[in-house]
Amino acid sequence: MIDPISSPKCFSAFNSSMRIREQEIDAPCKVKAASVIGAGLGALGSAYLLARRQSKLSNKAVNMFGLKYNEPELIGVALASIAGGLGLGGLVDDKKHFSIKVKEAVHQTIANVLAPLLLIGGLNKIYDKYQIKKFPQFAENKGIKKVANETIKMLPRLGLATIGVLGGVWLGTLLSNKLTGLEGTKKERHIKPVDFIYHPDDFAAAVAIADKKGVLQKFVSKVIPPIFMLHGYDTGTRR
């Protein structure tokens, strides 16, 4: 649960929107600031490098908020955010908290990144072999109706993506507890149904993976770099 926000605490608005997840928020202002900067440098820097590579292939201008993502790119941006948050957050925080930040980095990597994204990707590959060929469509295929047509085609993939997020976070949390030695202890991470509301990063990634033609991905890609900063911020401020 998030602690009541009091006036002496900094980044209160940022905390209220980003730290809803079940974590302590007692990190001092300098750690929160460093974690934001580190996560931003990681996620946005990774997206920029990816944008440069894609711009060379397409002969278009560099646009880090108009990327085409698949599983490796999404994982790369997320891991860069985690590394940045761990690096700067750990650098300015007391050394005694670094080990828990490392455990949080492991949890974020497995439960919130690798497990759900790889499961979503795997389910989509299976669907590619047995996909539904015909869908009801609007006759006119322009503007909003074009987006609606593509959304209708994507509904099965979005359903698989939802399964991937739910199953991946659950399985990843079990594995994370084992790897970090928290299984069976009072600090063991538990997944509750309400927790899945707080995974906008995974659902944004799910849309990016599910949308093969990129009609919806062009909207989602604008928020993926900043929203993936959640991983790094949670890692850097963990105590």
Residue pairs with C-beta under 8 A, 6 or more apart in sequence:
1 22
2 15
2 16
2 19
2 20
2 25
3 24
3 25
3 26
5 12
5 15
5 16
9 15
9 29
10 29
10 32
10 33
11 29
11 32
11 33
11 36
14 32
14 36
15 25
15 32
18 230
18 233
19 25
19 233
19 234
19 237
20 198
21 195
21 198
21 234
22 192
22 195
23 234
23 237
23 238
24 238
24 239
25 237
26 239
27 35
27 89
27 93
27 236
27 237
27 238
27 239
28 93
30 92
31 89
31 92
31 93
31 236
31 237
32 233
32 236
32 237
34 88
34 89
34 91
34 92
34 93
34 236
35 85
35 88
35 89
35 232
35 233
35 235
35 236
35 237
36 229
36 233
37 84
37 88
38 84
38 85
38 86
38 87
38 88
38 89
38 232
38 236
39 81
39 82
39 84
39 85
39 229
39 230
39 231
39 232
39 233
39 235
39 236
40 84
40 226
40 229
40 232
41 84
41 88
42 80
42 81
42 82
42 83
42 84
42 85
42 229
42 232
43 77
43 78
43 80
43 81
43 84
43 225
43 226
43 228
43 229
43 232
44 64
44 225
44 226
45 80
45 84
46 76
46 77
46 80
46 81
46 225
47 64
47 65
47 67
47 77
47 224
47 225
48 62
48 64
50 64
50 67
50 73
50 76
50 77
51 62
51 63
51 64
51 66
51 67
52 62
54 60
54 67
54 68
55 61
55 62
55 63
64 225
65 221
65 222
65 225
66 218
66 221
66 222
67 73
67 221
67 224
68 214
68 217
68 221
69 205
69 208
69 209
69 217
69 221
69 224
70 121
70 208
70 209
71 117
71 118
71 120
71 121
71 209
74 117
74 205
74 208
74 209
74 224
74 228
75 113
75 114
75 117
77 224
77 225
77 228
78 108
78 109
78 112
78 113
78 117
78 201
78 205
78 228
78 231
79 109
79 113
81 228
81 229
81 230
81 231
81 232
82 105
82 108
82 109
82 113
82 231
82 232
82 235
83 105
83 232
84 232
84 236
85 105
85 229
85 231
85 232
85 233
85 234
85 235
85 236
85 237
86 101
86 102
86 104
86 105
86 232
86 235
86 236
88 236
89 101
89 232
89 235
89 236
89 237
89 238
90 97
90 98
90 101
90 236
93 101
93 236
93 239
97 238
97 239
100 238
100 239
101 235
101 236
101 238
101 239
103 180
103 182
103 238
104 234
104 235
104 238
105 235
106 176
106 179
106 180
107 173
107 176
107 180
107 189
108 231
108 234
108 235
110 172
110 175
110 176
110 179
111 168
111 169
111 172
111 173
111 175
111 176
111 189
112 169
112 172
112 199
112 201
112 202
112 231
113 231
114 172
115 168
115 169
115 171
115 172
115 175
116 164
116 165
116 167
116 168
116 169
116 172
116 199
116 202
116 205
116 206
117 164
117 168
117 202
117 205
117 209
118 168
119 163
119 164
119 167
119 168
119 171
120 160
120 161
120 164
120 165
120 168
120 205
120 206
120 209
120 210
121 164
121 209
122 164
123 160
123 161
123 163
123 164
124 157
124 160
124 161
124 209
124 210
127 156
127 157
127 160
131 156
132 156
135 149
135 152
135 153
136 152
137 149
137 152
138 145
138 148
138 149
141 149
146 215
147 215
147 216
150 211
150 213
150 215
150 216
151 216
154 210
154 211
154 216
157 209
157 210
157 211
158 206
158 207
158 210
160 210
161 203
161 206
161 207
161 209
161 210
162 203
162 206
164 206
165 196
165 199
165 202
165 203
165 206
166 196
168 202
169 191
169 195
169 196
169 199
169 202
170 191
173 189
173 190
173 191
176 182
176 189
177 183
177 188
177 189
182 188
182 189
200 227
200 230
201 224
201 227
201 228
201 230
201 231
204 220
204 223
204 224
204 227
205 224
207 216
207 217
207 220
208 217
208 220
208 221
208 224
211 217
211 220
